[in-house]
Amino acid sequence: MTTEPPIQNYAPADGSWAHAPLRAAELEELLVHGEAAVIATDLEGVITHWNAGAQRLYGWSGTETIGMQFLDLLVAPGDRSVAEENMESILRTGGWEGEFDLRRKDGGSMLAYVRVAVIKDDAGRPVGMLGLSMDVSLPPRDAA
């Protein structure tokens, strides 16, 4: 499966790592153990992947969320129509990014920066969506 847009579009302007593909171990580290919440869904918005970053950010474990409808879990009822419109746009255009209020397990909400891309199979057919999100109210971590 491939994800749109391609990773090389996010390379530094000097091209220092534009041609260095991620190794499987590096990709696994980003998707499974990374700081950002990584959530994958099928085309209907049913959660198929929930990484450790999502658990830290939202409070639910993967076992609690896999198979649940994303909109029911994370989107407040008053924001559902906007979220549904965003999902339709994602499927039409291939992606979306912006800020959105999302819910946590403890009942609180947070303003999250969200970036979603359509996942395609080897034939180029959409099969799901991959979203990354971060709490925009958290201060950036110091580089070690």
Helices and strands as residue ranges (DSSP letters): E 2-3, G 7-10, H 24-28, I 29-33, E 37-42, E 47-50, H 52-58, H 62-65, H 70-74, G 77-79, H 80-93, E 95-103, E 109-120, E 126-135
